[in-house]
Amino acid sequence: MPREVRDSEGTAWSCVQAYAGLSNDAAKEEAARVEGTEDRYYVVCTPTGGAQTVRLELPGSWEESLSDEDLALEIERARQQ
């Protein structure tokens, strides 16, 4: 399920774990896992408007444990790279 967040510029971002559309949960988890880590997953954030989609590496519990402000900061960091 996508998570919505707004950045400091007011852009709305929709974030979802990469490969969330795969039917097999085990395959989805493995495909989204950052190689060489135990609890880091790729998350794709898509903006409304003209900004570019970003791919983040976040802890597995990002949906519940990461605040909106921290998620917006992660998006900003990824945009600056």
ZISULRA-V469226 format. One record per residue. N is the residue number from 0. RES is the residue in one letter. D_FIRST is the distance of its C-alpha to the first C-alpha in Angstrom with 1 decimal. Layout:
BEGIN
n	res	d_first
N	RES	D_FIRST
N	RES	D_FIRST
END
This chain:
BEGIN
n	res	d_first
0	M	0.0
1	P	3.8
2	R	6.6
3	E	9.8
4	V	13.2
5	R	16.8
6	D	19.4
7	S	23.1
8	E	24.0
9	G	21.6
10	T	19.4
11	A	15.8
12	W	13.3
13	S	9.7
14	C	8.6
15	V	6.6
16	Q	8.5
17	A	11.2
18	Y	11.7
19	A	8.2
20	G	9.9
21	L	12.7
22	S	13.7
23	N	15.3
24	D	13.4
25	A	16.6
26	A	16.9
27	K	13.4
28	E	14.2
29	E	17.6
30	A	16.8
31	A	14.6
32	R	17.2
33	V	19.6
34	E	23.0
35	G	25.4
36	T	23.1
37	E	22.0
38	D	19.0
39	R	17.9
40	Y	15.0
41	Y	14.5
42	V	11.8
43	V	12.1
44	C	12.3
45	T	13.5
46	P	15.8
47	T	17.2
48	G	20.8
49	G	22.9
50	A	21.5
51	Q	20.6
52	T	17.2
53	V	17.3
54	R	16.4
55	L	16.4
56	E	17.3
57	L	15.8
58	P	16.3
59	G	14.2
60	S	13.5
61	W	12.4
62	E	9.4
63	E	12.1
64	S	15.3
65	L	15.2
66	S	16.3
67	D	15.5
68	E	19.0
69	D	18.7
70	L	15.6
71	A	17.6
72	L	20.6
73	E	18.9
74	I	18.0
75	E	21.7
76	R	23.1
77	A	21.5
78	R	22.8
79	Q	26.2
80	Q	26.5
END
